[in-house]
Amino acid sequence: MATVNLSEEVNTEIEEAINKAAELVLNCEAILFTSGAGMGVSSGLGTFRGIAADVWPPLLKHPELNFTHMSNSQWFRKTECISDRHNTANFGYAFWTYRYNAYTSADPHLGYKIAKRWSQLNHIKYSFSFTSNIDGHWIKSGWNSLSILECHGSVHYMQCINSCRKRLWNTNDALKLKVDNKTDCVSSRLPHCPYCKKLARPNVLMFDDFEFLDVRLTEQTSHYQTFKSNIIKTKAKLLVIELGAGTAVPTVRHESAVTFIDPRWTADFIRINPSAEHSIIESYYRHKTKGQGIEITLDALTALTLIDEVIKKKIKRF
């Protein structure tokens, strides 16, 4: 698990943003954490693109393939066999074995615990996590599973490629498969549906994926709507904290922004991203609301840690 060197120089502008962010945490009544791949970088996980992008080693040998090509449900429709041509289901499953091992072997960094602690502050009435990450780290860190929406699914659940019974089941290490180093294909038996015996796949929303089974997502969406309804009913002041959400797949950034300007409640917005360009809150959204928008150009763990230090100092004064 990564740690933060707080002795590193923080410029005045960031220091001011950190102090303002701490004030917003202490003065809100509800918190929505939204997070993208950048949230997992300090846990040793890669992002979709950019300087922290993860690379599956076999892709270095095959420049015609990339992350987008591999994150496609059509791999599960290919022939089951081992081949050095890399055009079989076994090659596709090797990619998911790599990702599953990476996600399950990594521990959530301290930032997740900080977020959970903030959600339990006495003045916080409601809290929720909206994430595009499929690693399950919000749940692994102890977050209430009823207060999480994983909009792209989770590697911890499997589904039939034919959605035969509209059911999901726990992965239970079904993706810990043996991979042949010569062909980069899975050499052990592939996961199969326990009902119809066809191939099983991760319950993850992939690119051009029309077979993703959304039963779990639908349930999580219902919990998310309850969170929003409670804010409306009680007129709770909402704080949106976005953590490491990139622009390649902007689902999380969009959710943060539309929640920030939603007229049904009063909301402030903290956008945290190590890229100066990606930490900007667009003027279009700022002009749509009277809420405060704070930009912090730091990675998620560093920003959360620094804000938490300020919060602790402020609390001790009272």
Short mmCIF file of the C-alpha atoms (twelve columns), coordinates in Angstrom:
data_MODEL
# 
_entry.id   MODEL 
# 
loop_
_atom_site.group_PDB 
_atom_site.id 
_atom_site.type_symbol 
_atom_site.label_atom_id 
_atom_site.label_alt_id 
_atom_site.label_comp_id 
_atom_site.label_asym_id 
_atom_site.label_seq_id 
_atom_site.Cartn_x 
_atom_site.Cartn_y 
_atom_site.Cartn_z 
_atom_site.pdbx_PDB_model_num 
ATOM 1   C CA . MET A 1   0.000   0.000   0.000   1 
ATOM 2   C CA . ALA A 2   1.344   3.416   -0.972  1 
ATOM 3   C CA . THR A 3   2.102   6.083   1.608   1 
ATOM 4   C CA . VAL A 4   2.231   9.836   1.218   1 
ATOM 5   C CA . ASN A 5   5.291   12.006  1.771   1 
ATOM 6   C CA . LEU A 6   3.687   15.063  3.349   1 
ATOM 7   C CA . SER A 7   7.020   16.839  3.438   1 
ATOM 8   C CA . GLU A 8   6.799   17.396  -0.307  1 
ATOM 9   C CA . GLU A 9   6.278   21.027  -1.167  1 
ATOM 10  C CA . VAL A 10  2.678   22.080  -1.712  1 
ATOM 11  C CA . ASN A 11  2.263   25.419  -3.433  1 
ATOM 12  C CA . THR A 12  0.131   28.199  -2.004  1 
ATOM 13  C CA . GLU A 13  -2.695  27.717  -4.477  1 
ATOM 14  C CA . ILE A 14  -3.056  24.026  -3.634  1 
ATOM 15  C CA . GLU A 15  -2.748  24.773  0.090   1 
ATOM 16  C CA . GLU A 16  -5.640  27.228  -0.145  1 
ATOM 17  C CA . ALA A 17  -7.701  24.662  -2.060  1 
ATOM 18  C CA . ILE A 18  -6.945  22.039  0.599   1 
ATOM 19  C CA . ASN A 19  -8.119  24.374  3.377   1 
ATOM 20  C CA . LYS A 20  -11.306 25.251  1.497   1 
ATOM 21  C CA . ALA A 21  -11.961 21.570  0.830   1 
ATOM 22  C CA . ALA A 22  -11.627 20.790  4.546   1 
ATOM 23  C CA . GLU A 23  -14.161 23.518  5.327   1 
ATOM 24  C CA . LEU A 24  -16.599 22.055  2.824   1 
ATOM 25  C CA . VAL A 25  -16.289 18.585  4.365   1 
ATOM 26  C CA . LEU A 26  -16.955 20.036  7.818   1 
ATOM 27  C CA . ASN A 27  -19.940 22.100  6.663   1 
ATOM 28  C CA . CYS A 28  -21.784 19.684  4.390   1 
ATOM 29  C CA . GLU A 29  -24.497 17.257  5.465   1 
ATOM 30  C CA . ALA A 30  -24.143 14.654  2.728   1 
ATOM 31  C CA . ILE A 31  -21.142 13.433  0.734   1 
ATOM 32  C CA . LEU A 32  -21.053 11.808  -2.679  1 
ATOM 33  C CA . PHE A 33  -17.663 10.332  -3.577  1 
ATOM 34  C CA . THR A 34  -17.263 9.771   -7.305  1 
ATOM 35  C CA . SER A 35  -14.171 7.919   -8.483  1 
ATOM 36  C CA . GLY A 36  -12.421 6.717   -11.598 1 
ATOM 37  C CA . ALA A 37  -9.308  4.667   -12.315 1 
ATOM 38  C CA . GLY A 38  -7.041  7.342   -10.833 1 
ATOM 39  C CA . MET A 39  -8.368  6.441   -7.383  1 
ATOM 40  C CA . GLY A 40  -6.572  3.090   -7.581  1 
ATOM 41  C CA . VAL A 41  -3.147  4.321   -8.690  1 
ATOM 42  C CA . SER A 42  -1.828  4.624   -5.126  1 
ATOM 43  C CA . SER A 43  -2.894  1.010   -4.572  1 
ATOM 44  C CA . GLY A 44  -0.585  0.007   -7.409  1 
ATOM 45  C CA . LEU A 45  -3.291  -0.233  -10.061 1 
ATOM 46  C CA . GLY A 46  -3.095  1.345   -13.503 1 
ATOM 47  C CA . THR A 47  -5.393  3.800   -15.211 1 
ATOM 48  C CA . PHE A 48  -7.046  3.415   -18.602 1 
ATOM 49  C CA . ARG A 49  -4.719  5.890   -20.315 1 
ATOM 50  C CA . GLY A 50  -2.071  8.460   -19.444 1 
ATOM 51  C CA . ILE A 51  1.203   8.220   -17.543 1 
ATOM 52  C CA . ALA A 52  -0.254  5.777   -14.997 1 
ATOM 53  C CA . ALA A 53  -1.792  3.493   -17.625 1 
ATOM 54  C CA . ASP A 54  -1.510  -0.230  -17.013 1 
ATOM 55  C CA . VAL A 55  -0.155  -2.451  -19.781 1 
ATOM 56  C CA . TRP A 56  -0.851  -6.166  -20.049 1 
ATOM 57  C CA . PRO A 57  2.604   -7.547  -21.068 1 
ATOM 58  C CA . PRO A 58  1.390   -9.564  -24.115 1 
ATOM 59  C CA . LEU A 59  0.133   -6.341  -25.691 1 
ATOM 60  C CA . LEU A 60  3.726   -5.158  -25.946 1 
ATOM 61  C CA . LYS A 61  4.276   -7.983  -28.428 1 
ATOM 62  C CA . HIS A 62  1.151   -7.165  -30.392 1 
ATOM 63  C CA . PRO A 63  0.855   -3.451  -31.247 1 
ATOM 64  C CA . GLU A 64  -2.291  -4.168  -33.266 1 
ATOM 65  C CA . LEU A 65  -4.088  -4.883  -29.970 1 
ATOM 66  C CA . ASN A 66  -4.732  -2.506  -27.085 1 
ATOM 67  C CA . PHE A 67  -6.731  -2.213  -23.876 1 
ATOM 68  C CA . THR A 68  -9.902  -1.292  -25.753 1 
ATOM 69  C CA . HIS A 69  -9.639  -4.331  -28.029 1 
ATOM 70  C CA . MET A 70  -9.168  -6.668  -25.072 1 
ATOM 71  C CA . SER A 71  -11.982 -5.128  -23.016 1 
ATOM 72  C CA . ASN A 72  -14.583 -6.407  -25.440 1 
ATOM 73  C CA . SER A 73  -17.188 -9.072  -24.766 1 
ATOM 74  C CA . GLN A 74  -16.688 -10.650 -28.209 1 
ATOM 75  C CA . TRP A 75  -13.614 -12.511 -26.888 1 
ATOM 76  C CA . PHE A 76  -15.982 -14.792 -24.974 1 
ATOM 77  C CA . ARG A 77  -17.669 -15.772 -28.243 1 
ATOM 78  C CA . LYS A 78  -14.466 -16.988 -29.851 1 
ATOM 79  C CA . THR A 79  -13.307 -20.600 -30.115 1 
ATOM 80  C CA . GLU A 80  -11.975 -22.248 -26.970 1 
ATOM 81  C CA . CYS A 81  -8.410  -23.308 -27.710 1 
ATOM 82  C CA . ILE A 82  -4.781  -22.414 -27.151 1 
ATOM 83  C CA . SER A 83  -3.211  -20.685 -30.122 1 
ATOM 84  C CA . ASP A 84  -0.254  -18.407 -30.710 1 
ATOM 85  C CA . ARG A 85  -2.433  -16.474 -33.158 1 
ATOM 86  C CA . HIS A 86  -4.176  -14.835 -30.203 1 
ATOM 87  C CA . ASN A 87  -7.628  -15.055 -31.690 1 
ATOM 88  C CA . THR A 88  -9.290  -17.427 -29.227 1 
ATOM 89  C CA . ALA A 89  -11.359 -17.192 -26.082 1 
ATOM 90  C CA . ASN A 90  -8.388  -18.500 -24.099 1 
ATOM 91  C CA . PHE A 91  -6.365  -15.404 -25.038 1 
ATOM 92  C CA . GLY A 92  -9.228  -13.145 -23.973 1 
ATOM 93  C CA . TYR A 93  -9.532  -14.909 -20.640 1 
ATOM 94  C CA . ALA A 94  -5.798  -14.527 -20.039 1 
ATOM 95  C CA . PHE A 95  -6.337  -10.757 -20.139 1 
ATOM 96  C CA . TRP A 96  -9.053  -11.003 -17.494 1 
ATOM 97  C CA . THR A 97  -6.925  -13.336 -15.388 1 
ATOM 98  C CA . TYR A 98  -4.247  -10.640 -15.377 1 
ATOM 99  C CA . ARG A 99  -6.723  -7.941  -14.365 1 
ATOM 100 C CA . TYR A 100 -8.410  -10.080 -11.705 1 
ATOM 101 C CA . ASN A 101 -5.075  -10.976 -10.122 1 
ATOM 102 C CA . ALA A 102 -4.030  -7.318  -10.107 1 
ATOM 103 C CA . TYR A 103 -7.246  -6.134  -8.450  1 
ATOM 104 C CA . THR A 104 -7.481  -8.885  -5.862  1 
ATOM 105 C CA . SER A 105 -3.802  -8.838  -4.849  1 
ATOM 106 C CA . ALA A 106 -3.777  -5.075  -4.234  1 
ATOM 107 C CA . ASP A 107 -5.000  -3.539  -0.991  1 
ATOM 108 C CA . PRO A 108 -7.087  -0.352  -0.973  1 
ATOM 109 C CA . HIS A 109 -4.890  2.591   0.007   1 
ATOM 110 C CA . LEU A 110 -5.430  4.802   3.055   1 
ATOM 111 C CA . GLY A 111 -7.588  7.218   1.061   1 
ATOM 112 C CA . TYR A 112 -10.481 4.775   1.152   1 
ATOM 113 C CA . LYS A 113 -10.370 4.682   4.950   1 
ATOM 114 C CA . ILE A 114 -10.250 8.473   5.066   1 
ATOM 115 C CA . ALA A 115 -13.351 8.652   2.868   1 
ATOM 116 C CA . LYS A 116 -15.136 6.168   5.098   1 
ATOM 117 C CA . ARG A 117 -14.172 8.153   8.207   1 
ATOM 118 C CA . TRP A 118 -15.556 11.348  6.712   1 
ATOM 119 C CA . SER A 119 -18.808 9.565   5.896   1 
ATOM 120 C CA . GLN A 120 -19.121 8.701   9.601   1 
ATOM 121 C CA . LEU A 121 -18.592 12.220  10.962  1 
ATOM 122 C CA . ASN A 122 -21.429 13.233  13.274  1 
ATOM 123 C CA . HIS A 123 -22.771 15.953  10.995  1 
ATOM 124 C CA . ILE A 124 -22.966 13.729  7.908   1 
ATOM 125 C CA . LYS A 125 -26.492 12.437  7.355   1 
ATOM 126 C CA . TYR A 126 -25.954 10.572  4.098   1 
ATOM 127 C CA . SER A 127 -23.002 9.273   2.091   1 
ATOM 128 C CA . PHE A 128 -22.565 7.345   -1.132  1 
ATOM 129 C CA . SER A 129 -19.855 6.134   -3.537  1 
ATOM 130 C CA . PHE A 130 -20.357 6.246   -7.310  1 
ATOM 131 C CA . THR A 131 -17.442 4.550   -9.063  1 
ATOM 132 C CA . SER A 132 -16.476 3.271   -12.487 1 
ATOM 133 C CA . ASN A 133 -13.815 1.047   -10.945 1 
ATOM 134 C CA . ILE A 134 -14.398 -2.691  -11.192 1 
ATOM 135 C CA . ASP A 135 -11.837 -3.663  -8.525  1 
ATOM 136 C CA . GLY A 136 -14.279 -3.813  -5.585  1 
ATOM 137 C CA . HIS A 137 -11.948 -1.722  -3.426  1 
ATOM 138 C CA . TRP A 138 -14.686 0.461   -1.950  1 
ATOM 139 C CA . ILE A 139 -16.346 -2.664  -0.538  1 
ATOM 140 C CA . LYS A 140 -13.005 -4.227  0.416   1 
ATOM 141 C CA . SER A 141 -12.137 -1.104  2.418   1 
ATOM 142 C CA . GLY A 142 -15.238 -1.557  4.571   1 
ATOM 143 C CA . TRP A 143 -17.645 0.756   2.791   1 
ATOM 144 C CA . ASN A 144 -21.320 -0.131  3.170   1 
ATOM 145 C CA . SER A 145 -22.244 -2.207  0.101   1 
ATOM 146 C CA . LEU A 146 -25.697 -0.571  0.098   1 
ATOM 147 C CA . SER A 147 -24.042 2.807   -0.449  1 
ATOM 148 C CA . ILE A 148 -22.071 1.970   -3.588  1 
ATOM 149 C CA . LEU A 149 -22.858 2.095   -7.291  1 
ATOM 150 C CA . GLU A 150 -20.302 0.366   -9.528  1 
ATOM 151 C CA . CYS A 151 -21.469 1.699   -12.882 1 
ATOM 152 C CA . HIS A 152 -19.180 -0.588  -14.904 1 
ATOM 153 C CA . GLY A 153 -19.758 -3.699  -12.810 1 
ATOM 154 C CA . SER A 154 -17.243 -5.728  -10.806 1 
ATOM 155 C CA . VAL A 155 -14.723 -8.512  -11.413 1 
ATOM 156 C CA . HIS A 156 -16.035 -10.114 -8.239  1 
ATOM 157 C CA . TYR A 157 -19.186 -11.287 -10.046 1 
ATOM 158 C CA . MET A 158 -19.692 -13.573 -13.033 1 
ATOM 159 C CA . GLN A 159 -22.498 -14.034 -15.532 1 
ATOM 160 C CA . CYS A 160 -23.404 -16.411 -18.343 1 
ATOM 161 C CA . ILE A 161 -22.392 -15.159 -21.803 1 
ATOM 162 C CA . ASN A 162 -26.005 -15.857 -22.810 1 
ATOM 163 C CA . SER A 163 -27.538 -14.410 -19.600 1 
ATOM 164 C CA . CYS A 164 -29.526 -17.640 -19.505 1 
ATOM 165 C CA . ARG A 165 -31.132 -17.171 -16.075 1 
ATOM 166 C CA . LYS A 166 -30.519 -13.455 -15.566 1 
ATOM 167 C CA . ARG A 167 -28.413 -14.398 -12.552 1 
ATOM 168 C CA . LEU A 168 -24.986 -13.484 -11.236 1 
ATOM 169 C CA . TRP A 169 -22.710 -15.430 -8.922  1 
ATOM 170 C CA . ASN A 170 -19.564 -14.684 -6.958  1 
ATOM 171 C CA . THR A 171 -16.360 -15.078 -8.924  1 
ATOM 172 C CA . ASN A 172 -14.692 -16.962 -6.054  1 
ATOM 173 C CA . ASP A 173 -11.344 -16.995 -7.871  1 
ATOM 174 C CA . ALA A 174 -12.851 -18.486 -11.041 1 
ATOM 175 C CA . LEU A 175 -10.639 -16.023 -12.937 1 
ATOM 176 C CA . LYS A 176 -7.443  -17.234 -11.248 1 
ATOM 177 C CA . LEU A 177 -6.552  -19.284 -14.272 1 
ATOM 178 C CA . LYS A 178 -3.297  -20.838 -15.421 1 
ATOM 179 C CA . VAL A 179 -1.729  -19.009 -18.371 1 
ATOM 180 C CA . ASP A 180 0.707   -20.559 -20.831 1 
ATOM 181 C CA . ASN A 181 3.656   -18.175 -21.169 1 
ATOM 182 C CA . LYS A 182 4.455   -19.258 -24.719 1 
ATOM 183 C CA . THR A 183 1.041   -18.537 -26.216 1 
ATOM 184 C CA . ASP A 184 -0.284  -16.096 -23.570 1 
ATOM 185 C CA . CYS A 185 -3.467  -18.160 -23.488 1 
ATOM 186 C CA . VAL A 186 -5.269  -19.728 -20.549 1 
ATOM 187 C CA . SER A 187 -4.297  -23.392 -20.447 1 
ATOM 188 C CA . SER A 188 -6.697  -24.503 -17.716 1 
ATOM 189 C CA . ARG A 189 -10.437 -25.038 -18.115 1 
ATOM 190 C CA . LEU A 190 -12.323 -21.813 -18.728 1 
ATOM 191 C CA . PRO A 191 -15.176 -20.700 -16.403 1 
ATOM 192 C CA . HIS A 192 -18.588 -22.017 -17.365 1 
ATOM 193 C CA . CYS A 193 -22.138 -21.102 -16.410 1 
ATOM 194 C CA . PRO A 194 -23.412 -23.438 -13.641 1 
ATOM 195 C CA . TYR A 195 -26.868 -23.479 -15.260 1 
ATOM 196 C CA . CYS A 196 -26.475 -23.934 -19.032 1 
ATOM 197 C CA . LYS A 197 -22.749 -24.881 -19.085 1 
ATOM 198 C CA . LYS A 198 -21.890 -22.224 -21.671 1 
ATOM 199 C CA . LEU A 199 -18.917 -19.962 -21.001 1 
ATOM 200 C CA . ALA A 200 -19.114 -17.518 -18.108 1 
ATOM 201 C CA . ARG A 201 -17.635 -14.007 -18.151 1 
ATOM 202 C CA . PRO A 202 -16.985 -11.209 -15.653 1 
ATOM 203 C CA . ASN A 203 -20.018 -9.064  -14.899 1 
ATOM 204 C CA . VAL A 204 -18.196 -6.018  -16.245 1 
ATOM 205 C CA . LEU A 205 -19.515 -3.507  -18.756 1 
ATOM 206 C CA . MET A 206 -17.015 -3.635  -21.613 1 
ATOM 207 C CA . PHE A 207 -16.674 -1.719  -24.872 1 
ATOM 208 C CA . ASP A 208 -19.458 -2.415  -27.384 1 
ATOM 209 C CA . ASP A 209 -21.015 -4.659  -24.774 1 
ATOM 210 C CA . PHE A 210 -24.667 -5.507  -25.385 1 
ATOM 211 C CA . GLU A 211 -24.580 -8.615  -23.208 1 
ATOM 212 C CA . PHE A 212 -23.764 -7.067  -19.838 1 
ATOM 213 C CA . LEU A 213 -26.290 -8.297  -17.290 1 
ATOM 214 C CA . ASP A 214 -27.399 -5.283  -15.249 1 
ATOM 215 C CA . VAL A 215 -29.368 -6.932  -12.427 1 
ATOM 216 C CA . ARG A 216 -26.827 -5.896  -9.791  1 
ATOM 217 C CA . LEU A 217 -26.388 -2.446  -11.300 1 
ATOM 218 C CA . THR A 218 -30.160 -1.953  -11.238 1 
ATOM 219 C CA . GLU A 219 -30.228 -2.763  -7.523  1 
ATOM 220 C CA . GLN A 220 -27.342 -0.394  -6.826  1 
ATOM 221 C CA . THR A 221 -29.055 2.326   -8.864  1 
ATOM 222 C CA . SER A 222 -32.114 1.957   -6.651  1 
ATOM 223 C CA . HIS A 223 -29.961 2.583   -3.568  1 
ATOM 224 C CA . TYR A 224 -28.429 5.605   -5.282  1 
ATOM 225 C CA . GLN A 225 -31.866 7.030   -5.990  1 
ATOM 226 C CA . THR A 226 -32.757 6.578   -2.307  1 
ATOM 227 C CA . PHE A 227 -29.625 8.539   -1.370  1 
ATOM 228 C CA . LYS A 228 -30.698 11.367  -3.671  1 
ATOM 229 C CA . SER A 229 -34.296 11.264  -2.429  1 
ATOM 230 C CA . ASN A 230 -33.131 11.606  1.166   1 
ATOM 231 C CA . ILE A 231 -31.114 14.694  0.255   1 
ATOM 232 C CA . ILE A 232 -34.129 16.250  -1.427  1 
ATOM 233 C CA . LYS A 233 -36.490 15.461  1.468   1 
ATOM 234 C CA . THR A 234 -34.195 16.800  4.176   1 
ATOM 235 C CA . LYS A 235 -32.670 19.636  2.099   1 
ATOM 236 C CA . ALA A 236 -29.247 18.355  3.132   1 
ATOM 237 C CA . LYS A 237 -26.286 20.315  1.780   1 
ATOM 238 C CA . LEU A 238 -24.400 18.026  -0.578  1 
ATOM 239 C CA . LEU A 239 -20.678 17.847  -1.256  1 
ATOM 240 C CA . VAL A 240 -19.455 15.992  -4.371  1 
ATOM 241 C CA . ILE A 241 -15.834 14.815  -4.140  1 
ATOM 242 C CA . GLU A 242 -14.475 13.467  -7.410  1 
ATOM 243 C CA . LEU A 243 -11.341 11.328  -7.239  1 
ATOM 244 C CA . GLY A 244 -9.141  10.475  -10.219 1 
ATOM 245 C CA . ALA A 245 -11.757 10.518  -12.952 1 
ATOM 246 C CA . GLY A 246 -10.307 10.790  -16.448 1 
ATOM 247 C CA . THR A 247 -11.737 11.936  -19.760 1 
ATOM 248 C CA . ALA A 248 -11.199 8.793   -21.885 1 
ATOM 249 C CA . VAL A 249 -14.397 7.250   -20.493 1 
ATOM 250 C CA . PRO A 250 -16.084 10.292  -18.875 1 
ATOM 251 C CA . THR A 251 -18.939 8.517   -17.077 1 
ATOM 252 C CA . VAL A 252 -17.798 9.593   -13.617 1 
ATOM 253 C CA . ARG A 253 -16.940 13.174  -14.608 1 
ATOM 254 C CA . HIS A 254 -20.382 13.572  -16.135 1 
ATOM 255 C CA . GLU A 255 -22.095 12.206  -13.032 1 
ATOM 256 C CA . SER A 256 -20.104 14.568  -10.802 1 
ATOM 257 C CA . ALA A 257 -20.900 17.601  -12.923 1 
ATOM 258 C CA . VAL A 258 -24.635 17.006  -13.382 1 
ATOM 259 C CA . THR A 259 -24.986 16.309  -9.658  1 
ATOM 260 C CA . PHE A 260 -23.143 19.550  -8.881  1 
ATOM 261 C CA . ILE A 261 -25.602 21.651  -10.903 1 
ATOM 262 C CA . ASP A 262 -28.789 19.706  -10.130 1 
ATOM 263 C CA . PRO A 263 -31.380 22.298  -8.993  1 
ATOM 264 C CA . ARG A 264 -33.044 19.844  -6.610  1 
ATOM 265 C CA . TRP A 265 -30.393 20.469  -3.970  1 
ATOM 266 C CA . THR A 266 -27.525 22.759  -2.967  1 
ATOM 267 C CA . ALA A 267 -24.150 21.233  -3.792  1 
ATOM 268 C CA . ASP A 268 -20.454 22.058  -3.709  1 
ATOM 269 C CA . PHE A 269 -17.879 20.222  -5.786  1 
ATOM 270 C CA . ILE A 270 -14.240 19.204  -5.237  1 
ATOM 271 C CA . ARG A 271 -12.485 17.797  -8.296  1 
ATOM 272 C CA . ILE A 272 -9.192  15.998  -7.504  1 
ATOM 273 C CA . ASN A 273 -6.913  14.926  -10.339 1 
ATOM 274 C CA . PRO A 274 -3.101  14.931  -10.734 1 
ATOM 275 C CA . SER A 275 -3.480  16.352  -14.243 1 
ATOM 276 C CA . ALA A 276 -3.931  20.123  -14.228 1 
ATOM 277 C CA . GLU A 277 -6.036  19.861  -17.360 1 
ATOM 278 C CA . HIS A 278 -8.303  17.191  -15.916 1 
ATOM 279 C CA . SER A 279 -8.731  18.908  -12.547 1 
ATOM 280 C CA . ILE A 280 -10.541 21.851  -14.156 1 
ATOM 281 C CA . ILE A 281 -14.235 22.352  -13.432 1 
ATOM 282 C CA . GLU A 282 -15.583 23.731  -16.674 1 
ATOM 283 C CA . SER A 283 -17.075 27.239  -16.615 1 
ATOM 284 C CA . TYR A 284 -20.272 25.854  -18.155 1 
ATOM 285 C CA . TYR A 285 -21.020 24.026  -14.905 1 
ATOM 286 C CA . ARG A 286 -19.823 26.816  -12.631 1 
ATOM 287 C CA . HIS A 287 -22.280 29.228  -14.271 1 
ATOM 288 C CA . LYS A 288 -25.156 26.811  -13.678 1 
ATOM 289 C CA . THR A 289 -24.958 26.873  -9.885  1 
ATOM 290 C CA . LYS A 290 -24.102 29.049  -6.905  1 
ATOM 291 C CA . GLY A 291 -22.210 26.174  -5.287  1 
ATOM 292 C CA . GLN A 292 -18.471 26.314  -4.780  1 
ATOM 293 C CA . GLY A 293 -16.169 24.433  -7.119  1 
ATOM 294 C CA . ILE A 294 -12.636 23.585  -5.959  1 
ATOM 295 C CA . GLU A 295 -9.905  22.162  -8.174  1 
ATOM 296 C CA . ILE A 296 -7.030  20.228  -6.596  1 
ATOM 297 C CA . THR A 297 -4.196  19.095  -8.845  1 
ATOM 298 C CA . LEU A 298 -2.976  16.150  -6.800  1 
ATOM 299 C CA . ASP A 299 -3.427  12.404  -6.799  1 
ATOM 300 C CA . ALA A 300 -6.364  11.104  -4.775  1 
ATOM 301 C CA . LEU A 301 -4.390  9.687   -1.844  1 
ATOM 302 C CA . THR A 302 -2.243  12.796  -1.353  1 
ATOM 303 C CA . ALA A 303 -5.217  15.150  -1.584  1 
ATOM 304 C CA . LEU A 304 -7.376  13.119  0.806   1 
ATOM 305 C CA . THR A 305 -4.518  12.820  3.286   1 
ATOM 306 C CA . LEU A 306 -3.787  16.564  3.257   1 
ATOM 307 C CA . ILE A 307 -7.466  17.493  3.593   1 
ATOM 308 C CA . ASP A 308 -7.827  15.010  6.442   1 
ATOM 309 C CA . GLU A 309 -4.898  16.570  8.306   1 
ATOM 310 C CA . VAL A 310 -6.561  19.988  8.111   1 
ATOM 311 C CA . ILE A 311 -9.895  18.530  9.240   1 
ATOM 312 C CA . LYS A 312 -8.265  16.902  12.272  1 
ATOM 313 C CA . LYS A 313 -6.643  20.200  13.270  1 
ATOM 314 C CA . LYS A 314 -9.913  22.100  12.913  1 
ATOM 315 C CA . ILE A 315 -11.831 19.541  14.957  1 
ATOM 316 C CA . LYS A 316 -9.281  19.694  17.776  1 
ATOM 317 C CA . ARG A 317 -9.883  23.428  18.136  1 
ATOM 318 C CA . PHE A 318 -13.458 22.856  19.251  1 
# 
